[in-house]
Amino acid sequence: MHLTVDEALDLIEGRARESQITFWNAHSEICDDCRKRLETWREMHTRMGSLHLQDAPETLIRNAEAIFAAPSRLRVPTLRQVLASIVFDSFAQPAVAGARGAATTRQIVMQAETFDIHLKISGDPNQRRVTGQVLARGESTFVGGAMLHLVRNGERFESTSVDKLGEFEFRGIPDGALSLQMDMPHLTIVGALNA
């Protein structure tokens, strides 16, 4: 049995019970290892107690506080928002109605910036389905990381994200004024579907 650090500090700082003091004093007379530990801890305690700590200079304290202080005028970067325009709508062009699917299926192509959004709206009026794909013009990879929101009467109705091929789907879409919002890290695109 040897003296632990906690027991040595209790002896040095006077927190040990009388029985412990008697035991460890007698033990350290016959155990060289415990005597050396107790001497080492007494010396360290004396050196630490003799240090006179000083406050850091006031300028350093202010600089350190400034690191963690909230900026007085936080500049929030604005997200650019653009409107998508419909460049193809199978319902608006009766000459090609049914050419790209059933006549009750509506095909829409929207463009904004360098993105094309291909949409297909199908199903009966109570259970419509919107499927689509987002493509980046001039890119050899599919669009990733885009979040899409179907907005009905000015409020988000449903949200989804594109898969690895840039495809997405919304199900059970009721009637109403619909628009599609696509959020990307640097850009938001909004396009009306009931134009």
Residue frames as qw, qx, qy, qz and C-alpha x, y, z in Angstrom:
[[0.000, 0.891, 0.453, 0.000, 0.00, 0.00, 0.00],
 [0.454, 0.027, 0.041, 0.890, 1.43, 3.33, -1.12],
 [0.023, 0.586, 0.286, -0.758, 0.48, 6.97, -0.72],
 [0.409, 0.622, 0.567, 0.354, -1.80, 8.32, -3.48],
 [0.215, 0.342, 0.101, 0.909, -1.73, 11.87, -4.84],
 [0.411, -0.667, -0.308, -0.540, -5.05, 12.71, -3.14],
 [0.761, -0.551, -0.287, 0.186, -3.84, 11.38, 0.21],
 [0.593, -0.020, -0.085, 0.801, -0.55, 13.30, -0.09],
 [0.006, 0.470, 0.159, 0.868, -2.37, 16.57, -0.82],
 [0.595, -0.671, -0.341, -0.282, -4.79, 15.96, 2.07],
 [0.752, -0.386, -0.236, 0.479, -1.79, 15.56, 4.40],
 [0.428, 0.134, 0.036, 0.893, 0.02, 18.64, 3.05],
 [0.150, -0.458, -0.216, -0.849, -3.07, 20.91, 3.07],
 [0.128, -0.102, 0.666, -0.728, -4.29, 19.71, 6.50],
 [0.675, -0.051, -0.196, -0.710, -7.49, 18.00, 5.35],
 [0.596, 0.051, -0.801, 0.007, -6.50, 14.49, 6.55],
 [0.734, -0.610, -0.143, -0.262, -7.96, 13.01, 9.73],
 [0.336, -0.752, 0.540, -0.174, -5.66, 12.57, 12.74],
 [0.863, -0.125, 0.490, -0.003, -5.57, 8.78, 12.28],
 [0.777, 0.590, 0.099, 0.195, -4.48, 9.18, 8.63],
 [0.124, 0.897, -0.361, 0.225, -1.75, 11.66, 9.58],
 [0.583, -0.555, 0.581, -0.117, -0.39, 9.25, 12.21],
 [0.903, 0.150, 0.398, 0.058, -0.54, 6.27, 9.83],
 [0.678, 0.697, 0.019, 0.234, 1.15, 7.98, 6.84],
 [0.067, -0.876, 0.440, -0.187, 3.85, 9.63, 8.94],
 [0.688, -0.394, 0.608, -0.042, 4.75, 6.23, 10.44],
 [0.864, 0.361, 0.342, 0.084, 4.50, 4.54, 7.01],
 [0.485, 0.848, -0.133, 0.169, 6.72, 7.11, 5.25],
 [0.332, -0.767, 0.546, -0.056, 9.49, 6.50, 7.83],
 [0.658, -0.200, 0.720, 0.090, 9.79, 2.88, 6.69],
 [0.671, 0.517, 0.500, 0.181, 8.75, 3.24, 2.98],
 [0.337, -0.332, 0.279, 0.836, 11.28, 5.17, 0.86],
 [0.134, 0.378, 0.667, 0.628, 8.84, 5.37, -2.10],
 [0.194, -0.819, -0.532, -0.095, 6.06, 7.05, -0.09],
 [0.418, -0.678, -0.077, 0.600, 8.55, 9.38, 1.65],
 [0.309, -0.098, 0.439, 0.838, 9.92, 10.55, -1.75],
 [0.002, 0.583, 0.660, 0.475, 6.37, 11.06, -3.11],
 [0.309, -0.836, -0.414, 0.185, 5.38, 13.09, -0.08],
 [0.408, -0.519, 0.125, 0.741, 8.55, 15.24, -0.36],
 [0.235, 0.170, 0.575, 0.765, 7.96, 15.80, -4.11],
 [0.117, -0.715, -0.608, -0.324, 4.34, 16.86, -3.55],
 [0.386, -0.775, -0.254, 0.431, 5.34, 19.15, -0.61],
 [0.371, -0.296, 0.293, 0.830, 7.94, 20.86, -2.79],
 [0.089, 0.379, 0.629, 0.673, 5.47, 21.31, -5.67],
 [0.247, -0.794, -0.555, -0.027, 2.79, 22.61, -3.29],
 [0.407, -0.653, -0.077, 0.634, 5.25, 25.11, -1.82],
 [0.278, -0.081, 0.441, 0.849, 6.33, 26.34, -5.27],
 [0.033, -0.544, -0.664, -0.511, 2.77, 26.69, -6.48],
 [0.329, -0.802, -0.468, 0.173, 1.73, 28.50, -3.34],
 [0.407, -0.538, 0.028, 0.738, 4.56, 30.99, -3.62],
 [0.273, 0.292, 0.517, 0.757, 3.60, 32.12, -7.13],
 [0.135, 0.551, 0.330, -0.754, 1.94, 35.48, -7.23],
 [0.387, 0.472, 0.691, 0.388, -0.43, 35.46, -10.12],
 [0.017, 0.373, -0.022, -0.928, -1.00, 38.67, -12.00],
 [0.565, 0.630, 0.425, -0.323, -3.94, 39.72, -14.11],
 [0.582, 0.317, 0.468, 0.584, -3.47, 39.79, -17.84],
 [0.103, -0.171, 0.072, 0.977, -3.00, 43.26, -19.32],
 [0.401, 0.510, 0.435, -0.624, -6.30, 45.06, -19.91],
 [0.414, 0.522, -0.409, -0.624, -5.74, 45.27, -23.68],
 [0.159, 0.151, -0.960, -0.172, -5.34, 41.50, -23.92],
 [0.219, 0.321, 0.819, -0.422, -8.53, 40.96, -21.95],
 [0.437, 0.575, 0.117, -0.681, -10.47, 43.31, -24.26],
 [0.338, 0.432, -0.681, -0.485, -9.04, 41.60, -27.35],
 [0.016, -0.017, -0.999, 0.049, -10.01, 38.17, -26.02],
 [0.317, 0.457, 0.627, -0.546, -13.54, 39.34, -25.21],
 [0.393, 0.556, -0.204, -0.703, -13.87, 40.86, -28.67],
 [0.111, 0.200, -0.915, -0.333, -13.20, 37.47, -30.27],
 [0.026, -0.309, -0.947, 0.084, -16.37, 36.05, -28.71],
 [0.221, 0.473, 0.333, -0.785, -18.54, 39.16, -28.83],
 [0.492, 0.590, 0.627, 0.130, -21.31, 39.29, -31.43],
 [0.296, 0.137, 0.264, 0.908, -20.61, 41.83, -34.15],
 [0.155, 0.415, 0.361, -0.821, -22.61, 45.00, -33.74],
 [0.596, 0.499, -0.087, -0.623, -23.80, 45.00, -37.35],
 [0.581, -0.054, 0.799, 0.148, -24.12, 41.49, -38.66],
 [0.393, 0.460, -0.404, -0.686, -24.07, 41.50, -42.45],
 [0.702, 0.145, 0.685, -0.132, -26.24, 38.70, -43.76],
 [0.055, -0.206, 0.683, 0.699, -25.45, 37.75, -47.33],
 [0.642, 0.329, 0.180, -0.668, -28.52, 37.93, -49.50],
 [0.516, 0.090, 0.828, 0.201, -29.60, 34.91, -51.48],
 [0.198, 0.243, -0.430, -0.847, -30.25, 35.69, -55.10],
 [0.498, 0.372, 0.737, -0.265, -33.76, 34.87, -56.27],
 [0.137, 0.236, -0.542, -0.795, -34.73, 34.60, -59.93],
 [0.713, 0.296, 0.327, -0.544, -37.95, 33.81, -61.73],
 [0.367, -0.039, 0.853, 0.369, -38.15, 30.86, -64.07],
 [0.498, 0.376, -0.140, -0.768, -39.94, 31.30, -67.34],
 [0.753, 0.197, 0.620, -0.098, -41.99, 28.62, -69.06],
 [0.081, 0.488, -0.589, -0.640, -40.48, 27.87, -72.45],
 [0.371, -0.034, -0.819, -0.438, -42.74, 24.92, -73.22],
 [0.442, 0.063, 0.635, -0.631, -46.23, 24.04, -71.97],
 [0.060, 0.133, 0.919, 0.365, -48.10, 21.23, -73.70],
 [0.117, 0.664, 0.694, -0.253, -51.47, 22.72, -72.66],
 [0.081, 0.757, 0.000, -0.648, -50.63, 26.07, -74.23],
 [0.164, 0.455, -0.652, -0.583, -49.67, 24.48, -77.54],
 [0.793, 0.163, 0.410, -0.421, -52.65, 22.38, -78.73],
 [0.677, 0.564, -0.402, -0.249, -50.88, 21.38, -81.95],
 [0.381, 0.387, -0.819, 0.186, -48.56, 19.13, -79.97],
 [0.635, -0.315, 0.404, -0.578, -51.10, 18.00, -77.35],
 [0.955, -0.026, 0.232, -0.181, -50.65, 14.29, -76.69],
 [0.664, 0.626, -0.397, 0.094, -47.35, 14.15, -78.57],
 [0.213, 0.481, -0.726, 0.443, -45.34, 13.61, -75.38],
 [0.017, 0.075, 0.898, -0.432, -47.83, 11.41, -73.51],
 [0.008, 0.602, 0.799, 0.012, -51.51, 11.18, -72.71],
 [0.044, 0.630, 0.265, 0.729, -53.59, 14.29, -73.44],
 [0.539, -0.796, -0.226, -0.155, -54.39, 14.63, -69.71],
 [0.743, -0.355, -0.032, 0.567, -50.68, 14.78, -68.91],
 [0.155, 0.987, -0.012, 0.036, -49.17, 18.24, -68.93],
 [0.794, 0.025, -0.003, 0.608, -45.54, 18.72, -69.91],
 [0.043, -0.999, 0.005, -0.016, -43.72, 21.90, -68.84],
 [0.741, 0.095, -0.106, 0.656, -40.15, 23.07, -69.37],
 [0.191, -0.978, -0.067, 0.042, -38.99, 26.05, -67.30],
 [0.699, 0.308, -0.150, 0.628, -35.70, 27.90, -67.63],
 [0.296, -0.954, 0.025, -0.047, -33.82, 30.16, -65.23],
 [0.294, -0.763, 0.543, 0.192, -30.17, 31.17, -65.32],
 [0.273, 0.449, -0.806, -0.272, -28.37, 28.05, -66.55],
 [0.290, 0.021, 0.917, -0.274, -30.98, 25.55, -65.35],
 [0.513, -0.073, -0.540, -0.664, -33.76, 23.71, -67.16],
 [0.366, -0.019, 0.778, -0.510, -36.55, 22.20, -65.09],
 [0.403, -0.038, -0.734, -0.545, -38.59, 19.54, -66.89],
 [0.393, 0.003, 0.642, -0.658, -41.98, 18.77, -65.29],
 [0.349, -0.183, -0.798, -0.456, -44.76, 16.31, -65.93],
 [0.396, -0.025, 0.495, -0.773, -48.10, 16.85, -64.19],
 [0.435, -0.044, -0.796, -0.418, -50.36, 13.82, -64.44],
 [0.093, -0.248, -0.889, 0.374, -53.27, 12.05, -62.75],
 [0.126, -0.723, -0.613, -0.292, -56.87, 12.99, -62.01],
 [0.012, -0.738, 0.041, -0.673, -57.55, 16.46, -60.54],
 [0.673, -0.688, 0.046, -0.269, -57.84, 15.16, -56.97],
 [0.833, -0.404, 0.302, 0.228, -54.66, 13.06, -56.96],
 [0.563, 0.799, -0.194, 0.077, -52.25, 14.78, -59.29],
 [0.832, -0.326, 0.169, 0.415, -48.60, 13.88, -59.40],
 [0.276, 0.929, -0.241, -0.046, -45.65, 16.10, -60.36],
 [0.865, -0.181, 0.239, 0.403, -42.45, 14.44, -61.51],
 [0.334, 0.936, -0.111, 0.012, -39.47, 16.24, -62.89],
 [0.831, -0.064, 0.038, 0.551, -35.78, 16.61, -63.44],
 [0.064, -0.961, 0.113, 0.245, -33.43, 19.55, -62.99],
 [0.827, 0.246, 0.165, 0.478, -30.68, 19.87, -65.58],
 [0.229, -0.785, 0.149, 0.556, -27.81, 22.32, -65.72],
 [0.686, 0.726, 0.045, 0.015, -27.17, 23.54, -69.25],
 [0.401, 0.776, -0.442, 0.206, -23.59, 23.03, -70.42],
 [0.405, -0.552, 0.676, -0.274, -22.76, 20.66, -67.54],
 [0.551, 0.204, -0.785, -0.196, -21.86, 17.01, -67.87],
 [0.166, -0.097, -0.884, 0.426, -23.05, 16.15, -64.33],
 [0.297, -0.654, -0.629, -0.297, -26.52, 16.20, -62.82],
 [0.183, -0.640, 0.180, -0.724, -27.65, 18.89, -60.41],
 [0.609, -0.259, -0.697, 0.275, -27.11, 17.84, -56.80],
 [0.286, -0.209, -0.477, 0.804, -27.98, 19.41, -53.49],
 [0.234, -0.235, -0.218, -0.918, -31.13, 21.17, -54.67],
 [0.117, 0.326, 0.809, -0.475, -34.19, 21.32, -52.44],
 [0.160, -0.275, -0.546, -0.775, -37.56, 21.71, -54.16],
 [0.169, 0.307, 0.649, -0.676, -40.75, 23.07, -52.64],
 [0.030, -0.484, -0.704, -0.518, -44.20, 22.91, -54.16],
 [0.033, 0.185, 0.352, -0.917, -45.98, 26.12, -53.20],
 [0.065, -0.531, -0.776, -0.336, -49.79, 26.24, -53.25],
 [0.191, -0.876, -0.352, -0.267, -51.69, 29.51, -52.80],
 [0.044, 0.844, -0.291, 0.449, -48.52, 31.19, -51.52],
 [0.602, -0.583, 0.485, -0.248, -47.64, 28.55, -48.87],
 [0.164, 0.401, -0.895, -0.103, -45.28, 25.59, -49.03],
 [0.868, -0.062, -0.068, -0.487, -47.33, 22.47, -49.56],
 [0.976, -0.118, 0.132, 0.124, -44.64, 19.81, -49.89],
 [0.027, 0.846, -0.517, -0.128, -40.83, 19.63, -50.07],
 [0.973, 0.038, 0.171, 0.149, -38.38, 17.14, -51.54],
 [0.208, -0.729, 0.492, 0.429, -34.82, 17.01, -52.79],
 [0.694, 0.544, -0.382, -0.278, -33.36, 15.92, -56.09],
 [0.940, -0.203, 0.251, 0.115, -31.83, 12.46, -56.34],
 [0.524, -0.438, 0.470, 0.559, -28.44, 11.69, -57.89],
 [0.393, 0.327, 0.638, 0.575, -29.94, 12.08, -61.39],
 [0.043, 0.024, -0.020, -0.999, -31.53, 15.44, -60.58],
 [0.372, -0.365, -0.687, -0.506, -35.01, 13.88, -60.47],
 [0.157, 0.007, 0.597, -0.787, -37.80, 14.61, -57.98],
 [0.291, -0.380, -0.778, -0.407, -41.47, 13.80, -57.39],
 [0.294, -0.030, 0.438, -0.849, -44.50, 15.23, -55.58],
 [0.192, -0.282, -0.909, -0.239, -47.66, 13.13, -55.05],
 [0.171, -0.653, -0.712, 0.194, -51.25, 13.95, -54.11],
 [0.154, -0.092, 0.021, 0.983, -51.22, 17.51, -55.38],
 [0.204, 0.678, 0.656, -0.259, -54.61, 19.24, -55.03],
 [0.321, 0.728, 0.350, 0.495, -55.95, 22.03, -57.21],
 [0.303, -0.881, -0.116, 0.344, -54.91, 25.62, -56.61],
 [0.351, 0.899, -0.248, 0.079, -52.38, 28.17, -57.76],
 [0.911, -0.265, 0.122, 0.292, -49.13, 26.19, -57.82],
 [0.321, 0.865, -0.377, 0.078, -45.54, 27.28, -58.16],
 [0.934, -0.047, -0.173, 0.309, -42.22, 25.49, -57.85],
 [0.144, -0.928, 0.327, -0.102, -39.37, 26.83, -55.74],
 [0.912, 0.129, -0.228, 0.314, -35.87, 25.39, -56.07],
 [0.344, -0.905, 0.249, -0.025, -33.34, 26.29, -53.38],
 [0.840, 0.262, -0.231, 0.416, -29.65, 25.88, -54.02],
 [0.602, -0.446, -0.234, 0.620, -26.80, 27.16, -51.83],
 [0.269, -0.206, 0.140, 0.930, -26.29, 30.25, -54.00],
 [0.248, -0.017, -0.416, -0.875, -29.62, 30.73, -55.73],
 [0.382, 0.341, 0.759, -0.403, -33.39, 30.37, -55.38],
 [0.129, -0.022, -0.632, -0.764, -35.50, 29.82, -58.50],
 [0.377, 0.365, 0.643, -0.557, -39.27, 30.31, -58.47],
 [0.146, 0.033, -0.652, -0.743, -41.61, 29.46, -61.33],
 [0.595, 0.150, 0.343, -0.711, -45.41, 29.53, -61.60],
 [0.218, 0.029, 0.948, 0.229, -47.03, 26.34, -62.85],
 [0.275, 0.648, 0.697, -0.136, -50.50, 27.82, -63.51],
 [0.067, -0.429, 0.204, 0.878, -49.43, 30.47, -65.97]]
